[in-house]
Amino acid sequence: MTNRTLITTIFDVEPVILCITKFSPSKVILLTEEDAADKKVESIETIEKTFGSMIEIKRKYTSLYDHVQVASDVADLIDEEHDKGNQIITNVSGSRKTQAFGALYGAYARKDMVKRVVYVTEEDHEIIDFPILSFNISTTKKSILEQIQSGTSSVGDIAQKLDISKGMTYNHLRELKSLGYITDEDGYKITDSGKLAGI
């Protein structure tokens, strides 16, 4: 039997309880932040008290407003759970939009490892499946993004570090710019979209 991990944002308890009862996970990872609002802390404690004796409940501390950091943290969680052979479901129903979007982007960054991405409606508590999209970039383009993020912005330096031609590097940079992953004003710089695509 495959174990399931539910990675979930949280504010109110209802969407998380609905996902737990619907998907029967063996593990729940609650995304939260340091100094969370009292309502969120109460919801987390309710989930821990209600389900903690039956399933593993963990808290993952991440950012509330830095969606790139949240996406990176969620992608790392997905990697860890996938390596354990667990099926992953991501719920993006609770918390601030920036944290929920970050969780969504993290799932997109690991689309081949995620079974479902869901949202629970506030009005009638219906579970809606989101499409699992991807950033769809090659490993070479990802490596170029990493080089730019680390401060390398010369075409020649990027080409040399990746052992590809300058012409090929220019082509990749042009495509990355057209996708909105980099800008070339005052040298090459990575955008937030590029940071997400590089996760």
C-alpha positions as CSV (number, residue, x, y, z in Angstrom):
1,M,0.0,0.0,0.0
2,T,1.3,3.4,-0.9
3,N,1.7,6.0,1.8
4,R,0.3,9.4,1.2
5,T,1.7,12.7,2.3
6,L,-0.5,15.8,2.4
7,I,1.4,19.0,2.2
8,T,-1.0,21.8,3.1
9,T,-1.4,25.5,3.8
10,I,-3.6,26.2,6.8
11,F,-5.6,29.0,8.4
12,D,-9.0,27.5,9.2
13,V,-9.2,23.8,10.1
14,E,-12.1,22.8,7.8
15,P,-10.2,22.5,4.5
16,V,-7.4,20.5,6.1
17,I,-9.9,18.2,7.9
18,L,-11.7,17.6,4.7
19,C,-8.5,16.7,2.9
20,I,-7.4,14.4,5.7
21,T,-10.8,12.5,5.6
22,K,-10.9,12.5,1.8
23,F,-7.3,11.4,1.0
24,S,-6.4,9.4,4.2
25,P,-2.8,10.5,4.3
26,S,-0.3,8.7,6.6
27,K,1.5,12.0,7.1
28,V,0.4,15.7,7.1
29,I,2.9,18.6,6.7
30,L,1.4,21.9,7.8
31,L,3.0,25.0,6.3
32,T,3.3,27.8,8.8
33,E,5.5,30.6,9.8
34,E,7.2,31.9,12.9
35,D,4.9,34.1,15.0
36,A,1.8,32.9,13.2
37,A,-1.6,34.5,13.9
38,D,-3.4,33.0,16.9
39,K,-6.2,31.7,14.7
40,K,-3.6,29.7,12.6
41,V,-1.9,28.4,15.7
42,E,-5.2,27.2,17.1
43,S,-6.1,25.5,13.9
44,I,-2.7,23.7,13.8
45,E,-3.1,22.6,17.4
46,T,-6.6,21.3,16.7
47,I,-5.3,19.2,13.8
48,E,-2.4,17.9,15.9
49,K,-4.8,17.0,18.8
50,T,-7.5,15.5,16.5
51,F,-5.3,13.4,14.2
52,G,-1.9,13.2,15.9
53,S,-2.5,9.8,17.5
54,M,-3.5,8.3,14.2
55,I,-1.2,9.9,11.6
56,E,2.1,11.8,11.6
57,I,1.6,15.6,11.8
58,K,4.6,17.9,11.2
59,R,5.0,21.6,11.0
60,K,7.2,23.2,8.3
61,Y,8.2,26.7,9.0
62,T,8.5,28.9,5.9
63,S,7.9,32.4,4.8
64,L,4.4,34.0,4.8
65,Y,5.1,36.5,2.0
66,D,8.2,35.3,0.1
67,H,6.5,33.0,-2.5
68,V,9.9,32.0,-3.9
69,Q,11.1,30.8,-0.5
70,V,7.8,28.9,0.1
71,A,8.1,27.3,-3.3
72,S,11.6,26.2,-2.6
73,D,10.7,24.8,0.8
74,V,7.7,22.9,-0.6
75,A,9.8,21.5,-3.5
76,D,12.3,20.3,-0.9
77,L,9.5,18.6,1.1
78,I,8.2,17.0,-2.1
79,D,11.7,15.7,-2.9
80,E,12.0,14.2,0.6
81,E,8.6,12.6,0.6
82,H,9.0,11.2,-2.9
83,D,12.4,9.7,-2.0
84,K,10.5,7.8,0.7
85,G,8.1,6.4,-1.9
86,N,5.2,8.5,-0.7
87,Q,2.4,9.8,-2.9
88,I,2.1,13.6,-2.6
89,I,-1.0,15.7,-2.5
90,T,-0.7,19.5,-2.0
91,N,-3.6,21.5,-0.6
92,V,-3.4,25.3,-1.2
93,S,-6.6,26.4,0.4
94,G,-5.4,28.2,3.5
95,S,-3.1,31.0,4.7
96,R,-2.1,34.2,2.9
97,K,-2.3,34.1,-0.9
98,T,1.5,34.5,-1.2
99,Q,2.1,31.4,0.9
100,A,-0.6,29.4,-1.0
101,F,0.8,30.5,-4.3
102,G,4.3,29.5,-3.2
103,A,3.0,26.1,-2.3
104,L,1.4,25.8,-5.7
105,Y,4.6,26.9,-7.5
106,G,6.6,24.3,-5.4
107,A,4.2,21.6,-6.6
108,Y,4.6,22.9,-10.2
109,A,8.4,22.7,-9.8
110,R,8.0,19.0,-8.9
111,K,5.1,18.2,-11.2
112,D,6.2,14.6,-11.9
113,M,6.2,13.8,-8.2
114,V,2.8,15.3,-7.2
115,K,-0.4,13.2,-7.5
116,R,-2.8,16.1,-7.0
117,V,-3.0,19.8,-6.2
118,V,-6.3,20.8,-4.6
119,Y,-8.2,23.7,-3.3
120,V,-11.2,23.5,-1.0
121,T,-13.9,26.1,-1.7
122,E,-15.0,28.3,1.3
123,E,-18.7,28.3,0.4
124,D,-19.5,24.6,0.0
125,H,-16.3,22.9,1.0
126,E,-15.9,21.3,-2.5
127,I,-12.5,19.9,-3.4
128,I,-11.3,21.4,-6.7
129,D,-8.3,19.8,-8.5
130,F,-5.9,22.3,-10.0
131,P,-4.0,21.4,-13.2
132,I,-0.4,20.4,-12.4
133,L,1.6,22.7,-14.7
134,S,5.3,23.0,-15.0
135,F,7.9,25.6,-15.8
136,N,9.1,23.3,-18.7
137,I,12.7,24.4,-19.0
138,S,15.7,22.2,-19.9
139,T,18.5,21.4,-17.5
140,T,20.8,23.7,-19.5
141,K,18.4,26.6,-19.1
142,K,18.1,25.8,-15.4
143,S,21.9,25.8,-15.1
144,I,22.0,29.2,-16.9
145,L,19.5,30.6,-14.4
146,E,21.7,29.3,-11.5
147,Q,24.7,31.0,-13.0
148,I,22.9,34.3,-13.4
149,Q,21.4,34.0,-9.8
150,S,24.9,33.4,-8.5
151,G,26.1,36.6,-10.1
152,T,27.6,35.5,-13.4
153,S,26.2,37.7,-16.2
154,S,28.8,37.5,-19.0
155,V,27.8,35.4,-21.9
156,G,31.3,34.2,-22.3
157,D,31.6,33.2,-18.6
158,I,28.3,31.4,-18.7
159,A,29.2,29.5,-21.9
160,Q,32.6,28.5,-20.4
161,K,31.2,27.4,-17.0
162,L,28.5,25.2,-18.8
163,D,30.8,24.1,-21.6
164,I,28.5,25.2,-24.4
165,S,29.1,27.6,-27.3
166,K,28.5,31.4,-27.0
167,G,25.9,31.1,-29.8
168,M,24.0,28.4,-27.9
169,T,24.2,30.5,-24.7
170,Y,22.8,33.5,-26.6
171,N,19.9,31.3,-27.8
172,H,19.1,30.1,-24.3
173,L,19.3,33.6,-22.9
174,R,16.9,34.9,-25.6
175,E,14.4,32.1,-24.8
176,L,14.7,32.7,-21.0
177,K,14.1,36.4,-21.6
178,S,11.0,35.7,-23.8
179,L,9.7,33.5,-21.0
180,G,10.1,36.3,-18.5
181,Y,12.7,34.4,-16.5
182,I,15.5,37.0,-16.9
183,T,15.9,40.6,-17.8
184,D,18.8,42.1,-19.7
185,E,18.6,45.7,-18.4
186,D,22.0,46.5,-16.8
187,G,23.3,43.0,-17.4
188,Y,21.4,39.7,-17.0
189,K,19.3,39.4,-13.9
190,I,16.9,36.7,-12.8
191,T,13.3,37.5,-12.2
192,D,11.1,36.0,-9.5
193,S,9.6,33.8,-12.3
194,G,13.1,32.7,-13.1
195,K,13.9,31.9,-9.5
196,L,10.7,29.7,-9.4
197,A,11.7,28.0,-12.7
198,G,15.1,27.3,-11.3
199,I,13.9,25.4,-8.2
